[in-house]
Amino acid sequence: MKFSTLFFSALASAAFASDVVDLSSSADEFNKFIKSKPIVLAKFFAPWCGHCKKLAPEYETAATALKSKDIALAEIDCTVNKDLCSSFKIQGYPTLLIFRGLDEQNPYNGGRTSKDIVNYMERELLPAWTNVKADNVDKFLDGEDEVSILGLFEPSDKKSNSSLSAIARQMHHQFSIGLSSDKAVFDKFEIETLPAVILNLKTADETIVLSDDTDPKFSLDPEYILGKALSAQIVPAGEISPETFRGYMASGLPLAYYFYNEEADRDAIRNEILELAKEVKADLNIGFIDAKAFGAHAPNLNLNDKEFPAFAIHDMKGNYKYPILPQDKVPTPDEIIKHVREFVAGKLTPNVKSEPIPKKQDGPVHVVVGKSFKDDVLDNDKDVLVEFYAPWCGHCKNLAPTYEELASLYANDATASGKVRVAKIDHTANEIAGLEIQGYPTLILYPAGKKDSPIRYESGSRTLDDLSAFIRDKGTHGVDSSVLKKASKIKTKKSKKSKRSKKAKKAKKVGGDEL
């Protein structure tokens, strides 16, 4: 019996043994493991994270597949070891980093399936770039990858050589990378200004030259090169998916979405959308998106997630949304063409999500909604401090009593109330066109006469004195709340004294009647 118990326990342990190494316990354990392996893919996660849970089985499968190739997959629970995660500036979950010892780390930029992870990490073992010369340049450009990147630099330009080498190490998982300082290669592409980067699009049979001559924003920054390479892969009227979305974002252009439920819906309109996409490709990208898989994205574009097909344009630079509404009928090709052309011509008005305008203000903090923002904040002569908050935000709840007290200082003074307004807006239910809010609470002051130059409150401290000093120093009217506080205290004392006096008189009167 004892043997059987031990035997089956061993079998159970083997069945559930993980090839993903847990490095959550200590920084020393983490450092020791990273040093002991030639290459490690580390996943920083939190147990409550939905994306982490979805990734877990794929990550486990990849770990098993890569184990024989001496590529280790590890994980760090950031709820267990917060300090270790902070040391790598982990801001979201899951975050995947590739380590070659402790001195070299790069972000993992591949897909999240086990196949994607295995392919990406296997390429990590290959040379990061090919040394390209005149005799092998055609073979390099005719390689397996859809996009090939060729970096060109003068033989004496060590700085560009180093920058291009770093780009290659970071991007060779996705693209074929070549480096060349061969003058014959420069001449082949008629390159006059160096450094330069050539993007070769195999299927499109197109070559794009990036340099100071072709782009005033040219840079050997990895993000710039990656953005150009990804956006070069965009197909007019292509599919919007997790694999292509980054390319759309990197292009810097607005993105129009056609949500479809069935492939037949997409195919019925594809030809018209394709011609439209080609027509406006310099101004925006247009793509199809599967509503069954990604319909939850529709509310981000001010569409509901129930009625499809649907169409919307998103200008990410200002977070402007332009949906075709109402959504209860299928948008026709003619409606979409008109909508897109009017957008390109600058004739469309952004759609703003908003709660109803309050019929009355019940407290000292002025409640603003999307539809009232212009009147309540911009079109007046007051210094207006606005708190952008979320109802679920703990920091916002902690700020609430102080913010109420701050608002009362100005609201209860006849003169100050005409010069300063303290307001709040539920940013989860209301949008402000052109404004990006990345965290809650966000406090922004709109000074009188300078509403187009709002000032964000950047200090970590949110005391009553700090906030009132911010309004005084950054506002146009320079209202000093310390004077208001003193006046408020004097008024309070007088009020208490008056109440005591009235109470005494009342008691005296009652006492006299009893005699």
N, C-alpha and C positions, 0 to 999 in steps of 0.2 A: 504493500500500500504506500509506504513511504517513498519507494523507488518510483512508483507510478506518478505520485503527486509531484515529485521533483522533475520527472521526465516531461510531464505535460506543462509544468510551469516554465521549463526551459523552452519548450516548443512555443508557448504563448509569447514569451519574451522575444524569441527569434522572429515570430510572425509580426510583431509590432515594433521591431528594432528599426530605428530611423537612420538613414544615411545623411540626414541634415544634422550638423553638429551644433548643439546649443552652447553659445558663448555668453550667456546672460549673467553668469555669476560674478565675474570680476574683470576689471581692466587687465590685470596681470594674466589671467587665463586667456583673454582675447589676444593680447600682444604676443604671448608665447605661441599660440596656435597660428597666427598670421605669419610669424617669422619662420615657422616650421614647414610651411607649404609654399610651393612656387607661385600658386595663384589661388585666390579665394573669392568666391562671390558671397557677400554678406547681406542678409535681409534684416533690416531694422523694422520691427513691427509692434503692434499693440493687440492684445487678445480680442478686444471689442471691435476691432476694425473689420468691416465687411469685406473690403477689397483684400485684406490680408487672409481672411478665411477662404476666400475664393482662390487665392493664389496657392495656398498651402499644399493641396494634393499635387498640383502641377510642379511645384518646387521640389516636393519629395521625389516624384518620378524622375525629374531632371537630375537630382542628386545621385540617385542610383545609377542612372545612365552614364554620368560623368565620372563616377568614382574610379573606374578602371583607367581613366586617362589622367589621374592625379590632379583633377580639378575638384576642389572641395567647396561644398555649399554649406554655409553656416547661417545661424539666425540669432538675433539679439532681441529679447523682449524689453522694450523701452519702459514698460511699467515696473520692471524688476531692476533695471540698471539705467536710471535716468541720467546719471553723470556721464556714462560712456556714450550714450546717444547724443547728449549735449555737446560732447567734445568733437563730434563729427557734424554738428549743426543740423541734426535731423529735425525737419519741420513738418513732415507729413508721413503717413504710413500707407503702404509699405514703401520704404526707400531701399534701393539695392545699390551697393557699391562693390566695385571690383578692386581687390588689393593684390599688389605684387610687393610683398613686404609692407612695412609700416610707412615707408617714405613715398610710395607711389599708389595713388588711388584714383579711380575714374568712375563716373556714374555709369550704371547699366542702362542703356537706352533701347533695349530690345523689347520684344513682345512678352506676354505673360503666360503663354502655354509652355508645356514641357518641351515641345519641339522647338519653339522659339528660343528658349533658354539654352538648350543643348547646342543648337546651331550657332548661337551668338558666342557662347563660351568656347566652342571648338575653334572658332575663328580667332579667338583671343590667343590661341597657341601659335597661330600662323604669323609670319613676318608682317609688321604693320604696313609696310609699303614696298613697292617695287622700284628699283633704281631704273629709270627710263632713259634710254638713249635713242639715237636715230634709228638704230637697227632693230629695236624691239618696240617702238612706240605704237605701231599699227596693231601688233599682237596684243599689247596691253589694252588698247582702246576697244578691241574686239573680244574682250573677256566675257565672263558669264554674267556679270552684274549689269542691270539696266543702266545704272549711272556710274561712270568712272570719273574720278577726280584726279587731275594732274597738276601738281604744284611746281611752279617754275621760279628759279632764283639764280642770281649771279653766283659763281663759284666762291667769291670772296665775301658774300653776304651771309655771315654766320647767324645773324639774328633771324632772318627770314627762314633759313634752313632749320633752325631750332623751332620756330613757330609752326612751320609746316610739318615737322616731325611730330610735334605734340598733337596737331590736328589728326594726323594719320593714326596715332595710337588711340585716339578717342573715337574715331569714326570708321576704322577699317572693318568693323563688324557689319556695317551696313552698305559700304561702298568699296569698290576697288580703288586703292590709293596709289598713286605714283608720284615720285619726286624726280626732278631733272634740273641739271645746271648745264645741259648740253646746248650750245649755240645752234646746232643743226635742228634741234627740236623747237627752239624759239622761232627760227626762220620758217619752219614748216607751218606754224600757226600765225605767222606775221606779227609776232609779239614785239612791240617797241618799248614798252614800259614794264619794268620788273620791280618787285615780284608780281606774279600773276597766277591765277588759278583757272584751269580749263575744266568745265563740266561737259562731259561727253554723254549724250542721251542716245543710247543704242537703238531703241525701237523707233524713236522719233527721227533718227538720223540727223541730229542737230548738235552743234557745238556752241557752248556759251563761254565767252571769255570774260573773266572778272579781273579788273585792274583799276588803277586810278584813272585810266583813260575812259573806261566804260561805266564806272559807277563812282560818284563822289563820296559814297559811304563805304567804299572798299576797305576791307580790313582783313588781317590774318587772324582775327578772333574766331575761335571754333564755332561759337554760336552763329556768327554771320555766315560762315561757310556752310554750316549744317542747314541753316534756314534756306539758303540759296539752293542747296542740293535737294532738299525735301520739296521745296516749292516747284522746282524744275520737273518733278515727277507728277505734278498735278495734271490729271486728264480732264478736259472740258466735259462737263456733265457726267463726271465720274461718281463713284460711290464714296460716301462719307462714312468712315468707320474708324475704330481706334487706331488702325494701322496708317490711315491717310490723314487723320485729323491734324496731326502735328505739322504736316506739310502745308495744310490750308492756313493754319495759324502763322507759320513761318513766312508765308507769302506777304503778310502785311495788308492784304486786301480784305474787304468785307466778304462775307460768305452767305450765299443764298441756299436755303434748304428746301427740298421738295420731299415731304414725308409721304411715304406710300405704305399701304397695308399689304397689297399683293403685287407680285412682279408684273402682273398684267396692267396694273395702274401705272407703274413706271414705264413699261414698254410702250403703252399707248401714247405717251407724251414725249418720249425720249428724243425723237427727231427734231421736234420744235425747240425743246430745251437745249439740245446740242447746238443748233444754229444760233440760238440766243447767247449761249455761253461763249461761243467763238466771237460773236459780235462785241461783247462787253468784257472780254478777258483782261483788258488793261485796267478795268475799273473794279471788277469783282469776280469772284469764283462762284459757280453754281454747281451744286451736287445733289445727288439723290441719297436719302437716308431711310433705312428700314424702320418703320414705326413700331413693328412688333418687337424689335430688339432694342430700339433707342427712343421710343416714344416719350420716355420720361424726360428727355431733353426739351420737349416742346414748351413746357411752362417757362423755361429760361428765355424763350423767344416771345413770350406773351401770347402763346397759343395754349389751348387746353390739350390734355393728353388722351382725349377720348375720340375726337372726330378727325378722321383722316380719309383721303389725302388732304394735305395742308401745305401752305407755302409761307416762308418768312425770310427776311434779310436781316443779318446781324452785322453791324459795323462795330467791330471790337474796340477800335481806338477810342470811341466815346461811349461804348456800351449802348449804342442806339439800336432799337429793334423796330422792324417794319413788317409786321405780319399782314397777310391779306385777311381781312375780317368783313362780315361775320364768317365763322368757321363751319357753319352748318350746311354749306354746300361746297361741292368740289370746285376748286379754282380752274377755270378753263385756260387753255394755252394763250388765248388773246388777253385774258386778265393778267396772267403772269408776265407776258411780254410788256404790256402797258405799265405794270407795277415796276418792273426792272428798269425800263427806260426812263420812267419818271424819277426813280431813285438816282440813276446816273446823272440826270439833268438837275438834281438837287431840288426837285419839286415835291418830294414826299415829306410829311411830318412824322417824326418818331412817335410810336405808340408808347404811352407811359402808364405803367401799372399804378393804380391808386385806390385807396379806400375812399369812402364818401367824405366830403368836407364836413367837419363837425358843425352842428347847428349852433353850438355855443361852446365857450371855453370855460371849463369847470374849475381850473386851478391856476396857480401862478405860472406854471410851465405851459407855454403856448404849444398846442398840438397842431403839427403840420402834416399834411398828406401830399401825395404827388401832385394832385390837381391844384392845391393851394400854395405850393412852394413859391411860385413866381410872385404872388401877391404878398404872402406872409413874410418872405425872406428877401426877395430881390427888389421888388417895386415899392420901396419905402425909404425913408430917411433915417432909419434906425440902425444901430450896430446890433446885428442879430447873431447870437451864438446858437448853433444847432447841434444837438446830440443825435447822431445816427445810431440807433440801438436795435437789438433783437430781443423779443420777449423772453427767450430762453437763456439769455446771456447773464451769467452770474456777476460779472464785473459791472454790468449795467444796473443790476438790482442793488449792488453795493453803493453805486454812485447816486441812486435815486434820492435819498434823504438830503444829501448835500446839494444836489442839483435843484431840488424844491426850495431849499433855503436860499440858494443863490438867486433863483427867479423871484422869490418873495421880496428880496432887498430892492429890486428895481420896480416890480409890479406895484408895491405898496407906497411908492413915492410918486407924487403927481408929476414932478419934473422929470425924474429919471425914467419913468415908464414911457415917456414920449421920445426917449433917446436910445433906450436899450431894450431888447427883447430876448428872453431866454426861451428857446424852443426845443422840441424833440420830434423825431419822426421814426416810425417803425419801418426800418429799411427792408424788412422781410416782406412787407405788404405794400410798399410804395417805392417807386423808382424816380430818380432824378436824371434826366437825360444828360449824358456827357460826364457824369460823375461816377468815379470808381471808389467803392468802399471795400477795404480788404479785411477789416477787423472791427469788432465792437467792444466798447463804444468808441466811435470816432467823433471828435468835437471839432467843428469848423466855425470860424467867425467870419461873417460877411459884413465888413465895415461899411458904414454909410458913405455913399459917393464913390466907393471902390468895390462894388459888388462883384466885378469881374476879376478881382484879385483876392479871393478868399484865403484865409490863413488857418492852417491846421494847428491844433493844440498838440504839441509833440512831447511835452513834459510828462514824465511818468506819474508825478504827483497830481492828485485831483482834489486837493483840499479847497475849502471855501475861499481862503485867502489867495491861493494860487490861481483859481479860476477867475475871481474878480479882478485880480491884478492883470490877468491876460486881457480881459475886456477893456480895462482902463488903458493899458499900454499899447494895445494893438487896434483898439477901436478908434473911430474918427472923433467921437465926442469926448473921449477921455474921462468918462464918468467915474468918480472915485467912490467905490463902495464903502470904504472905511468911514466916510462922512455919513453915508446912508445908515451904516450899522450903529453909529453913535446916535443919530437922530432916532433910529428905531428903538434903541435902549431907553433914551429919554422919554419917548412917546409911551413906551411900555411902563416905565416908572410912573409917569403922570396918570396913565390909565389905571394902574394898580392903586395909586394914592386916591384917585377920584372914586374908585369902587369902595375903598375903605371908608372914605368920608361919607358916601351915600349910605353905606351899611351902618355907620355909627349914628347918623341922623335918623335912619329908620328905626334903629334899636331904641334911641332916646324917645322917639315919638311913641313907639309901642309901650315903652316903660311908663311914660307920662299918662297914657290912657288908662293903664292898669291902676295908677294911684287914684 
